[in-house]
Amino acid sequence: MSLRHYFRRPPAVTAVEAVRLVADGALVVDVRRAFEWNRVHIPGAVHMPLEVLPERCLELPDDRLLITFCTGGIRSAGAANLLMENGLDAVNMSRGLVDWRIAGGPLVTGERHPPR
């Protein structure tokens, strides 16, 4: 991913909006590293670390809203821009995990891995 992905502000949603959008069918794309994902993650989220996103982003569905997610919202902002450049409908969840917890969004703890 290039530095330019961080210079533009992508469309963003709050955690409260993200919880509602996920209930309506949006997919969370967690761009954090494996150790962060293993510690805690959103149930049903796709784990696609930022380092592999440029090569793997076209594996994501193009018929759903994608909500990029990280711990604080900075990495996921660049990820949302990259996804939009690749023709996907994406928004960034501003403030990430911090606000997701405050909004009461569900979390899974431990070393569970989603099916691939």
C-alpha positions as protocol buffer text, in pm:
chain_id: "A"
residue {
  index: 1
  type: MET
  ca { x: 0 y: 0 z: 0 }
}
residue {
  index: 2
  type: SER
  ca { x: 134 y: 341 z: -82 }
}
residue {
  index: 3
  type: LEU
  ca { x: 148 y: 649 z: 134 }
}
residue {
  index: 4
  type: ARG
  ca { x: -112 y: 819 z: -87 }
}
residue {
  index: 5
  type: HIS
  ca { x: -383 y: 595 z: 57 }
}
residue {
  index: 6
  type: TYR
  ca { x: -345 y: 782 z: 387 }
}
residue {
  index: 7
  type: PHE
  ca { x: -369 y: 1136 z: 246 }
}
residue {
  index: 8
  type: ARG
  ca { x: -736 y: 1119 z: 148 }
}
residue {
  index: 9
  type: ARG
  ca { x: -1013 y: 1087 z: 398 }
}
residue {
  index: 10
  type: PRO
  ca { x: -1239 y: 795 z: 299 }
}
residue {
  index: 11
  type: PRO
  ca { x: -1611 y: 784 z: 377 }
}
residue {
  index: 12
  type: ALA
  ca { x: -1642 y: 697 z: 744 }
}
residue {
  index: 13
  type: VAL
  ca { x: -1901 y: 559 z: 981 }
}
residue {
  index: 14
  type: THR
  ca { x: -1914 y: 565 z: 1358 }
}
residue {
  index: 15
  type: ALA
  ca { x: -1911 y: 242 z: 1555 }
}
residue {
  index: 16
  type: VAL
  ca { x: -2280 y: 286 z: 1635 }
}
residue {
  index: 17
  type: GLU
  ca { x: -2353 y: 311 z: 1261 }
}
residue {
  index: 18
  type: ALA
  ca { x: -2121 y: 15 z: 1191 }
}
residue {
  index: 19
  type: VAL
  ca { x: -2306 y: -209 z: 1439 }
}
residue {
  index: 20
  type: ARG
  ca { x: -2631 y: -128 z: 1257 }
}
residue {
  index: 21
  type: LEU
  ca { x: -2475 y: -176 z: 911 }
}
residue {
  index: 22
  type: VAL
  ca { x: -2333 y: -516 z: 1008 }
}
residue {
  index: 23
  type: ALA
  ca { x: -2679 y: -621 z: 1128 }
}
residue {
  index: 24
  type: ASP
  ca { x: -2805 y: -516 z: 782 }
}
residue {
  index: 25
  type: GLY
  ca { x: -2544 y: -729 z: 598 }
}
residue {
  index: 26
  type: ALA
  ca { x: -2225 y: -521 z: 579 }
}
residue {
  index: 27
  type: LEU
  ca { x: -1898 y: -710 z: 619 }
}
residue {
  index: 28
  type: VAL
  ca { x: -1621 y: -598 z: 855 }
}
residue {
  index: 29
  type: VAL
  ca { x: -1269 y: -628 z: 711 }
}
residue {
  index: 30
  type: ASP
  ca { x: -1021 y: -635 z: 999 }
}
residue {
  index: 31
  type: VAL
  ca { x: -682 y: -510 z: 877 }
}
residue {
  index: 32
  type: ARG
  ca { x: -494 y: -556 z: 1204 }
}
residue {
  index: 33
  type: ARG
  ca { x: -202 y: -792 z: 1252 }
}
residue {
  index: 34
  type: ALA
  ca { x: -251 y: -1156 z: 1352 }
}
residue {
  index: 35
  type: PHE
  ca { x: -161 y: -1106 z: 1719 }
}
residue {
  index: 36
  type: GLU
  ca { x: -423 y: -830 z: 1746 }
}
residue {
  index: 37
  type: TRP
  ca { x: -687 y: -1046 z: 1574 }
}
residue {
  index: 38
  type: ASN
  ca { x: -603 y: -1342 z: 1799 }
}
residue {
  index: 39
  type: ARG
  ca { x: -651 y: -1129 z: 2109 }
}
residue {
  index: 40
  type: VAL
  ca { x: -998 y: -998 z: 2015 }
}
residue {
  index: 41
  type: HIS
  ca { x: -1203 y: -955 z: 1699 }
}
residue {
  index: 42
  type: ILE
  ca { x: -1553 y: -892 z: 1569 }
}
residue {
  index: 43
  type: PRO
  ca { x: -1752 y: -1211 z: 1505 }
}
residue {
  index: 44
  type: GLY
  ca { x: -1806 y: -1271 z: 1135 }
}
residue {
  index: 45
  type: ALA
  ca { x: -1530 y: -1027 z: 1034 }
}
residue {
  index: 46
  type: VAL
  ca { x: -1282 y: -1116 z: 762 }
}
residue {
  index: 47
  type: HIS
  ca { x: -921 y: -1097 z: 876 }
}
residue {
  index: 48
  type: MET
  ca { x: -709 y: -950 z: 599 }
}
residue {
  index: 49
  type: PRO
  ca { x: -402 y: -779 z: 746 }
}
residue {
  index: 50
  type: LEU
  ca { x: -304 y: -451 z: 586 }
}
residue {
  index: 51
  type: GLU
  ca { x: 21 y: -608 z: 461 }
}
residue {
  index: 52
  type: VAL
  ca { x: -168 y: -852 z: 235 }
}
residue {
  index: 53
  type: LEU
  ca { x: -467 y: -636 z: 146 }
}
residue {
  index: 54
  type: PRO
  ca { x: -328 y: -504 z: -186 }
}
residue {
  index: 55
  type: GLU
  ca { x: -274 y: -858 z: -316 }
}
residue {
  index: 56
  type: ARG
  ca { x: -590 y: -1013 z: -170 }
}
residue {
  index: 57
  type: CYS
  ca { x: -855 y: -738 z: -176 }
}
residue {
  index: 58
  type: LEU
  ca { x: -1024 y: -876 z: -487 }
}
residue {
  index: 59
  type: GLU
  ca { x: -1113 y: -1187 z: -284 }
}
residue {
  index: 60
  type: LEU
  ca { x: -1361 y: -971 z: -92 }
}
residue {
  index: 61
  type: PRO
  ca { x: -1726 y: -966 z: -204 }
}
residue {
  index: 62
  type: ASP
  ca { x: -1826 y: -688 z: -439 }
}
residue {
  index: 63
  type: ASP
  ca { x: -2196 y: -707 z: -352 }
}
residue {
  index: 64
  type: ARG
  ca { x: -2176 y: -592 z: 12 }
}
residue {
  index: 65
  type: LEU
  ca { x: -2066 y: -282 z: 193 }
}
residue {
  index: 66
  type: LEU
  ca { x: -1720 y: -338 z: 340 }
}
residue {
  index: 67
  type: ILE
  ca { x: -1635 y: -170 z: 670 }
}
residue {
  index: 68
  type: THR
  ca { x: -1263 y: -149 z: 730 }
}
residue {
  index: 69
  type: PHE
  ca { x: -1156 y: -189 z: 1091 }
}
residue {
  index: 70
  type: CYS
  ca { x: -841 y: -158 z: 1303 }
}
residue {
  index: 71
  type: THR
  ca { x: -758 y: -55 z: 1657 }
}
residue {
  index: 72
  type: GLY
  ca { x: -786 y: 321 z: 1618 }
}
residue {
  index: 73
  type: GLY
  ca { x: -907 y: 388 z: 1263 }
}
residue {
  index: 74
  type: ILE
  ca { x: -585 y: 506 z: 1095 }
}
residue {
  index: 75
  type: ARG
  ca { x: -476 y: 185 z: 919 }
}
residue {
  index: 76
  type: SER
  ca { x: -833 y: 112 z: 821 }
}
residue {
  index: 77
  type: ALA
  ca { x: -867 y: 458 z: 660 }
}
residue {
  index: 78
  type: GLY
  ca { x: -590 y: 370 z: 414 }
}
residue {
  index: 79
  type: ALA
  ca { x: -748 y: 29 z: 363 }
}
residue {
  index: 80
  type: ALA
  ca { x: -1087 y: 182 z: 277 }
}
residue {
  index: 81
  type: ASN
  ca { x: -922 y: 404 z: 15 }
}
residue {
  index: 82
  type: LEU
  ca { x: -744 y: 105 z: -137 }
}
residue {
  index: 83
  type: LEU
  ca { x: -1067 y: -96 z: -154 }
}
residue {
  index: 84
  type: MET
  ca { x: -1253 y: 193 z: -319 }
}
residue {
  index: 85
  type: GLU
  ca { x: -973 y: 226 z: -577 }
}
residue {
  index: 86
  type: ASN
  ca { x: -1035 y: -139 z: -660 }
}
residue {
  index: 87
  type: GLY
  ca { x: -1405 y: -79 z: -723 }
}
residue {
  index: 88
  type: LEU
  ca { x: -1539 y: -203 z: -391 }
}
residue {
  index: 89
  type: ASP
  ca { x: -1797 y: -25 z: -177 }
}
residue {
  index: 90
  type: ALA
  ca { x: -1603 y: 54 z: 140 }
}
residue {
  index: 91
  type: VAL
  ca { x: -1614 y: 283 z: 441 }
}
residue {
  index: 92
  type: ASN
  ca { x: -1382 y: 325 z: 735 }
}
residue {
  index: 93
  type: MET
  ca { x: -1501 y: 273 z: 1091 }
}
residue {
  index: 94
  type: SER
  ca { x: -1348 y: 573 z: 1262 }
}
residue {
  index: 95
  type: ARG
  ca { x: -1184 y: 510 z: 1599 }
}
residue {
  index: 96
  type: GLY
  ca { x: -1201 y: 133 z: 1543 }
}
residue {
  index: 97
  type: LEU
  ca { x: -1194 y: -108 z: 1834 }
}
residue {
  index: 98
  type: VAL
  ca { x: -1207 y: 172 z: 2091 }
}
residue {
  index: 99
  type: ASP
  ca { x: -1550 y: 291 z: 1983 }
}
residue {
  index: 100
  type: TRP
  ca { x: -1677 y: -55 z: 1880 }
}
residue {
  index: 101
  type: ARG
  ca { x: -1650 y: -160 z: 2246 }
}
residue {
  index: 102
  type: ILE
  ca { x: -1822 y: 158 z: 2364 }
}
residue {
  index: 103
  type: ALA
  ca { x: -2104 y: 104 z: 2112 }
}
residue {
  index: 104
  type: GLY
  ca { x: -2164 y: -243 z: 2257 }
}
residue {
  index: 105
  type: GLY
  ca { x: -2055 y: -427 z: 1944 }
}
residue {
  index: 106
  type: PRO
  ca { x: -1995 y: -800 z: 1997 }
}
residue {
  index: 107
  type: LEU
  ca { x: -1639 y: -930 z: 2030 }
}
residue {
  index: 108
  type: VAL
  ca { x: -1475 y: -1272 z: 2030 }
}
residue {
  index: 109
  type: THR
  ca { x: -1169 y: -1323 z: 2250 }
}
residue {
  index: 110
  type: GLY
  ca { x: -904 y: -1590 z: 2227 }
}
residue {
  index: 111
  type: GLU
  ca { x: -734 y: -1765 z: 1937 }
}
residue {
  index: 112
  type: ARG
  ca { x: -1033 y: -1849 z: 1720 }
}
residue {
  index: 113
  type: HIS
  ca { x: -983 y: -1831 z: 1347 }
}
residue {
  index: 114
  type: PRO
  ca { x: -1263 y: -1782 z: 1096 }
}
residue {
  index: 115
  type: PRO
  ca { x: -1319 y: -2041 z: 823 }
}
residue {
  index: 116
  type: ARG
  ca { x: -1128 y: -1967 z: 503 }
}
